[in-house]
């Protein structure tokens, strides 16, 4: 069964998640304490053995909780085999989907079969306990009274027995009584033999329920009910296993865990390691006195372990060797196996980096748990997997999860951009917390998330760009690349290109890369420059930008490559100053008129703004906003204005931008083009 949709209500910080669609490999992304873990733990309530604790129910929903509500509900899709199994048991029924839920009032798991037509009235076609009792009663009534009165008929004359095993046991007991009482009554024994044979067949088909619906629910509960497995504590193995302590732990003789040579390992991880190796401790003990047999035994176990782990290992293969050392210490020795067949870096697992040990232990646990029969096709819930690993190792774990999704549905919580690799709605879900109400909401249209929540998603979306940069696939020794300080600079340059509609000065042949912050300009510029890109840097005219320019010159950037905003040799403070003040203020007023109406905002004029005497229109507006700090104006957000202007240009609604602004912006593109031309003329062709 695969979970296709779920809903959580009144559980901890979730009032109502609404219907949440999930795929086979679904990532829940959100800030810390947004409710990601709560979602996963809520889903575990769909396991048969779980219970809903009153402490987990929302205090804010007291009134609603007076009535019965579905705390968690899952909509499941059955696979072909499951559908056929049900059809074999219930020939008239074709069930492809069902809902499983748990309420705040009923401790039992419940089922909802939707539109499937299942009779709720007593089903005459089902075998019931009553059918068994009728056959036995008819037999007893058919035999002579002197025999029947010696038989104990209480077991079928009383209440319904609760299981098939109990019925069979009671029937066998009744059979023994007849065989003993009617030893000399061949006719009676012959008739009973026929009856007994029919009764045994009936028990195999019997339903302990009164209706087909009840029978179906019981059958699914016993045979097909999905299992949710929650992982949050990824137990690390160090490398030296004290087998004596391990045996004590497995026998529940150790009180505080297993003490190993280098710290504390967990029996669970060790058990999984031995499971993958197919290593039996008792057999190992028997071979200690036979070195040749021991070597062969450990060699086979090592081979099993290596073969089972490598398919999930990212990068070059590893070789795992198990060695038995004095003191009954089983050591895990690893080697790197390179593509040319050479083997290097042989040594104990504990000597590897922490990230490597974590990855190894994670794969051991998952490879073992998912190969065990009870976890095959289970729905796996992972809370922050690979959270402490290097990005490349996180990407390796993501490959493992992709592989697992073939046999197991995998739902996991993360805030790492390297663990986000599928942006399909249903495979990427956002979890946000309303801090005022302390309530979580879940949605899959992640582009509507707040900026902080979007951060890992945006970084994840940029992985392709990063990969292309590091592999020299974009712009290498070809198109010039321009580093700008902010995202708004990038948006303006792209929008102004469309606004000018001048093919002679178009920016389309250029790569524009935002640094997002001024302190990122230097390292980003050096990275591109040192990797062979023809890099130019476009800067504001302020203290930080001038410091960056000096540092760039010290790192072999020419003055030609460092471009300040200017017109005819006059420096401008920022890209916004290429627009006429009246034009820019129109956009400011349109952006803030509605937003700040309650705070007494009125349209600003050029005179009201420039009176502050700051350099550049943006700095003057910041001063205006500062004057209104007590009026809840917050801070002036030039990004908001940028989005308004660029949005208007995208819609070809540019009537507010005058011809003077158009001419001014044209100067910027000419400046950039001239600098590129100068650089080309002074740089050898092989370097460009």
N, C-alpha and C positions, 0 to 999 in steps of 0.2 A: 504494500500500500504506500502511496505517496501523498503527503499532505499538500493540498493545493490552495487552501484558504483557511484562515483561522480568525477567531475573534476572542478578545480577552476583556472581561468586565469586572469592575470592583475588586481588582487584585492589586494590592499595594499602591503604587503610584499611577496605575492605569485605571481610569474610570471606564473608558470605553475605547478600545483600539479601533473600532469599526472593522469591517471585513478587510483583512490583509492577505493579498495574494502572494504566494511564494513559489519559487521554482525549485529545481533539484539541488541547486547550490546557491543559497541565499545568504547575503551578507547584511547584517544590521549595523549601520554606521551612526555614530553619535558621540557627543562629548561624554566625559566621565560623569557618572550618576544621572545620565539621561533616561535610563530605564532599559538599556539593552539586556542586561542580565535578568531583569524582571521578566522580560518577554520569554527568554529561554526557560526560566524556571516555571513560568506559568504553563508552558507547553508540556512540561514533565507531569503535570496533573492529569494528562490524558493517559498515563500509564494506569493499568488496572489496580496496582497495589498502593497508589498514592491516595492521600486524603487532603481535603481542603481545611486548613487551619483557620479558625476565627481571627487569629492574630494577623493573617495575611489579607484579610478583607479591608476595604477602604473605610476608614472611620467617617469620612465625609459623606458616605452614601448610606447612612443608617436607615433612613426612611425606605429607600428602595430595597435594601436588604431584608426588610420585613417580609417581602414576598420572595418567591423562588426565582432566581435568575441564573442563567448559564455563565458561570465564572470563566470557563474556557471551553471553546467549541472548535473542533477541527473538521474541515470538509475534506474527505479522503477520496482518492481515485484508486480503484482496484485494477490490478494488472490482469492480463488475459488468464493466467493460471489460476488466480484467486477467483475470478468470475466463473471459470469452469468447475472449480471445486464446489462452489456454492450451488451451481446448476446441477451437479451430480447428486447433491444431497437434497436439493429442492428443485426438481425438474421444471416446474412451471415458473420459476423465478429467474429473471436476468437482472442481476444487480451490478452496476458499474461504479456507483458512488454511494457514499453514506456519510453521515455526520456522527461524530463521537463527542460527547460533552459531559461535563461535570458541573453540578449546581451547588449552591450554598446550603441547600436543605437536605439533599439526598446524598449520603456517603458513597453510594454505588455509582460506577460508571454507567452511562446511558447511551443508547443508540437511536438514531433517527434515519430512517430509510427513504425519506423524502417522498417522491411520487411513485416509488415502487409499490405495486399492488399486492399487499399482504393482508390476508384475512386476520382480523382481530378476534373473530368468533372461534369457537372450538373447532379444530380441524379434524374431520372424521378420517382423513387419510393417514394421519400420524399414528404410530404405535404409542400407547400410553401405559402407565402402571395399571390402570383400570383394566386394560385388555389382558394383562398377565393374571390379575386376580380372578377375572371371569373364567379363564381357562382352567385354573386350579380348582375353583369352586365347582365347576361343572364336572371335573374328574372326581372330586371328593363325593359329590352327590350321586355319582354313578356306581360307586363301589359299595359292598355290603356294609351295613351299619356297625357290625362288630369290629370291622377294620377301621372305618373312618373315625369312630369315637376315640380311638387310641392315638390318632394323629394330632399334633399341635398346629392349629390353623391360625394362631394369633398374628403371625407375620404378614399375612395377606388380608387379614380381616380388619387390621387397624389402619393407621394413617399412612400416607404415601411415603415410601422410602426415598431417601435423598440422593442416592447414586446408583449407577448400574452395578458397581462392584458390590454394594450392599445387597442388591436384589439377587445377584448371582450367588453370593455367599449364603443367603437365606434359602435360596432354591436348592443349593447343594445339600444344605442341612436337612431340608424337607425330603430330598431324594434318599438320603441315608436312612431316615426314619421309615420310609416306605419299604426300602430294601430289607430292613430289619424286622418290621412288623408283619409284612406280607411275604415272608420267605417261601412259604408253601403255596402261595396263591399265584400260580403261573399266569392266569388270565389277567389278574390285576396288574402284575409286573409288566406284562406285555403291553397293556393299554397305557400304563404310566410311561413306559419307554417312548412310545409315540408322542405322548403329551409333552414329556420332558424335552425331546428333540425340538419340537415346535416352539417351546418356551425359550430355549436357548437362542434360537434364531430371532425370536421377537425381541429379546433383550438387546441384541445388536442394533436393532432399528428403533429402539424405544426413545421416546422423548419424555423428559421429566416435566415438560411444560404442557399447558393447556391449549395453546394456540400456535399456529405456524410462526407468528411474529416472535413469540417467546422462544420457540425452538431455534429460530434464526439468530436471535440475539445471543443465546447461549452458545451456539455453534461458533459464531464469530469471536466471542469472548475466549473460548477454549482453543480455537485453531488459527485465527487470523488477526487477532487484535494487534495493532502496531505497537512497537516498543520504542520509546524515546530514551536515549542515553546521553546524559549530561556530563561533559568533561570541563573541569575548571582548574584542577590541580594536576599539572603535568609533571609527574615525578621523575626526577633526574637520577640516572645511574652513573656512578663514578668510575668503576672499572675493576675494583677488587672486591669480590663477593665472599664473605665468610659463610661457607656452606653450613657450618654447625649452627650459627646464629640464624641463618635463613630457615633451617629446619625447625628450630625452636619457634620462630615467628609463625610459620605455617601451621604449627601445632598449638598456637596460642599460648605458648609458654613464656614468650618475651612480653614485657609489660609496656615498654616505651619505644618500640621500634627496633630495628636491626642495627647493631653497631658494626660498621665496616672499618677497614683500615683508614680510609680518608674521610670519614664523616658518617652521615646517616643516609642510607639508601632506603628505598621502600620495597617491601616484599612483592607488591603488585607488579612493579616494573621488572624485577628479577624473574618473577613467575612467567611473565610474558616473554622475556628473553629465552628462558628455558623451553617454553612452549614452541617458539619459532624454531629453535634448534632441535626440537624433538629429543631433548636430553632428559633422561629419567635419572633422578638423584640416586635411587636405590641401585640401579644398574651401575652407575658410576662408582658407588661405594664397593660393589662387588669386584670391580676391575682394578682397584688400587694396587693390588699385589701382582698384577700381570701387566708390566709396562707395554708390551707389544699390543695387547688388546685395548689398553687404555688409550694409546696413541691413535689407534684405528677408530675407536669410539668417539674421541674428541674431534678427530678429523672429519668424521661424518657429520657430527653436530655443527661444526664450524661451517662446513659446506652448506648445510641446510639454512643456517642463519644468514650467510652471505647471499644466497640465492633469493631468499624471501625479502631481504632489506633493499637490495640494489634497485629493483623496479621503482621504488619510491624515492630513491636518492637523487638529489639534484647535482648535476655536473659529472665529473669523472667518477668511476666506480670505486668502491671500497672493498677491501677484503677483511673479514672478521675471523679471528682465531681465538678459540677458547683454550686456555692452558691451566692445568692443575698444579699449583705450587704448594710447597710445604706449609703446614698449618691448616690444610683443607681450604685453601684460598683459590677460588676460581677467578682467573684474570681474563679480562676482555682486552685483546690486543688488536689494533686496527692498522691497516696500511692503505695508502692511496695507490690505486691501479690506474696508470695512465693509458692513453689510447694506443701508444706504441708498445704496450705490454710491460713496460718497466714498473717496478714497485718501489715506492719510497715512503718515507715518514712512518716507518713501523714503530709502534710504541703503545703503551697502555692508554686506554681511553681517558683516564684521569689527567694525562698530560696535554690533552687537546684543549682548545679554547672553550670558554663557557658556552658560547653559542653553538659550537660543534656538539658538545655533550648534550645540550638541550635538544638539538635537532635529532641526534641519534636516539635519545630516549623517547622523544615524541613519536618517531617512526616505529620504534620497537613496540610501544604501547598500542599505536593505532593499527599497525600491521597485524599484531596478535589479536586484538579485540575484535577487529572487523573480519578476521578469518575464522573466529570461533562461531560455531553454528548458531548460538543464541543471539549474535549480533549481526548476522548476515541480513541485509535488507532492513536493519534498524535505522531509525531516524536519529542522526547524530547531532547533538547540540554542543557547540564549542564556544566557550567564553574566553575571548582574547587569545587565540592561539598565536604562537610565535611572537608574543609581545616584546620579548627581550632580545630578539635576534637582529643581526645585520640585515639590511634590505635585500641583499642577494639570497640570504638564507630564508627570509620571509617569502620571497618569490618561489623558492624551492618547496616550501610548505604549501604554498598556493597550488603548485602543480600536484602535490599529493592530494589535496582536497578535490581537485578536478577529477583525479583518478577514482577517488572514493565515491564521488557522486554518480558513478556508473552503477554501483551496486547498493549504495546507501545514499539516502537523501541527507544533505549536510546543510545545517543552518548554523551560522556563527556570528558572533559579535566582534567588532574590531573598530579601531580608529587609526589604523595604519594604511596609508595610500598604497603600500606594496602588497596588501592583502585584498585589494579591490581590483577585480579583473573582468567583471561582467556588469555592464551598465544597463542591462535589460530590465524594465520594470518587473518586479517580482523576484529578481535576483539581486537587486540592490535596494534596500529599504532604509529610510532615515528615521531615527528616533530623536525627538526633541523634547525638552523639558520646559514647561511653563513654570518659571521660578516662583512667580507670585502665588500660583495655585498649587505648585509642586505636583503637577500632573504631566504624564508623558503622552505624547501623540506619535503615531506611526504612520508614515505615508511613503509611497514609492515614486511619486513625482518629485524626486530629490532636488531638482533644480529650484524648487520653491523654499528650500531650507535656508536658515539664517547663515550668515557669513562664517561663523565659527564652526558650525556643523559641516558646511560645505568644504572646509579646508582640506581634509584628507581626500575627498572626492575629486577636487580640482587638481590636487597633486597627482592623484591616480590617473586622471585624464591626461596629465602632462607626461606620463611615463613614456609614451610613444615618442614624444619630442626629445626627451632626454636620451632614450635609446638611439635615436637617429643621430643625435649630436655626438655621442660617444663612439659611434661607429662611422662617423664622418659621412653620413648619407645626405645631409642637408647643408647646402651652401659651401661645402668644402672647396676652397680654391676656385670659387665661381662667383656667385652673387654676393655683393657687399652686404654686410650685416650691421644694423644700427641698434645699439643698446640705448634704451631710454630709462628714465628714473622711475616712472610710475605707469600703472595700467591706463590711467587717463591719457597720458601722452600717446600710448599705442592706439587707443580708441580715436583720439583726435586725428592722428596722422592718417589712419585708414579712412575716417569719415571725410576729412578735408580733401583727400584724393578723389573721392566720389563727388564732393561739392564742386571742385574746380573743373572736373571733366576736361582736363587738358593733357592729352597723350604725350606732349612734349616734356612735361615735368612730372609725370605720374610716378608714384612710389611703388607701383606693383612689382617691378623687378627686384625689390629690396626685401630683406628679412628684417622685421622689427621685433625685438625681444625686450620685454619689460623686466626691469630688475625688481620691481614692486617696492623697493625702499632704497633710499640714498646710500646706505651703508653696504648694499649688495652690488652697487654698480662696479666698484673696483674688482672684486673677485670674479664676477661674471664676465667682465670685459677681458681680464687676464686669461680666464679659462678659454674663451673663444680665440683670443689672439694667439695664445701659445699652442693651440691645436690647429693652427693653419688657416683660420678664417680672416677675411679682410674686414676688420672690425672698426667701426666708427662709434663715437659716444656723443649723445645729444644731451646737453646739460642746462639746468636752470642757472640763473645768475644770483647765487647766494653763497654764504660762507662754506657750507658743506660741499656744494658742487665745485667750488674753487679748490678746496682741499683735495677732492677727488681728482681734479685735473692735474694738480701738482704731482700726486702719486702715480697717475698714469704716465706722465712724462718721465718720471724716475724709473718706470718699467718699460721703456723703449717705445712708448706711443708718441707719434709726432704731433705737432700742433695742428697739422692738417686733419688728423683723425679725431681731434677733440673739438666739438662744435657747440658753441654757446648760442642760445636764442638771440638773434639780433636782426636789425634792419638798417642797411646803409651804415654799418659800423657802430650803430648805437645798440648797446646791450639791452635786452628785455628780461624781465624777471622770470617769466614762465611762458609756456606755450599759449596760455589764455590771453596774453597781451598782444597776440597777433590779431585778435578781434577788437573792433572798436568798442570802447567802454559801453556805449549805449546798446550795442548789439548783445554784448555779454550780459548786461544788466537785465535785458528783456528776458533772457533765459533764467537768470537768478530769480526774478520776480514771478515768473511762471512756475518755477520749481517750489518756491516757498510761500506763495500767496495763500494757497489752501492749507499747506502744512502748518503754518504759523498764524493763521487767522485768529485763533482763540487767544494767542499771545500778543495781539495788537500789531501784527505785521502790516505795513502798508508799503506799496511799491516804492522802491528806492530810486533816487535820481543820481545822475553822474556827479552833481555838485555835492550831494549828501555823502557820497562815498569817498570821493577824491580829497575832500577837505581834511581827511586824516593824515595826508602827506606821506604815506608809505610808498615803497617801490612796488609797482605792479598792482593790478586790479584785485588779485586774490588777497594780497596782504592787507589792502585797504578794507576789503570785505570782512576779513578776520577781525579787524579792529571794530567794525560796526557790530559784529556779533558779540564781541567782548563787551561793548557798551551795554548790551542787552542780556548780560549773563544772569541777571536777577529776574529776567522775564521768561525763563525757560526756553531760550533759543538754542541752548546747547552750543555746539561749535559749528562754524561754517564748513560745509561738506562740499568741496569742489567736485568730488566724484559724482554726486547727485546731479549737479548742473551739467557735468560732462555727459552723463547718460541721457539727459533731456536733449541737449544739442545734437548728439550723435543719432539719437532716435529720430529727431526731426529730419536730419539729413538723409537717413535711410529711407524715409517716407517721401523724400523730395519736397518737403515742406520747409523751404529755406528763405521765405520772404522776409524774415526778421534779420537776416544777415545781409548787410549792405554791400555795395560794390567796393567800397573802401576796404572792408574786411576781406573780400575776395582778393583784392590786389595785395593786401598785406600778407595773407597766407601764401600767395604765390611766391613772395620773396623767400619764405622759409624753404620751399622746395627747390628754388634756384640755388639757395645757399648750400643745401645738402648735395645737390648735383655738382656744383662747382668744386666742393671739397673732394668728392669722389674722383672727379676729373684730374684735379691737382695731384692726388695720391697716385693715380694711374701713371701720370707723366713722370713722377719722381721715383717710382718703384719698379725694379726689374720685372719683366713679364713673368719669369718663372716663379716669382714670389706672389704674384697676383692671380 
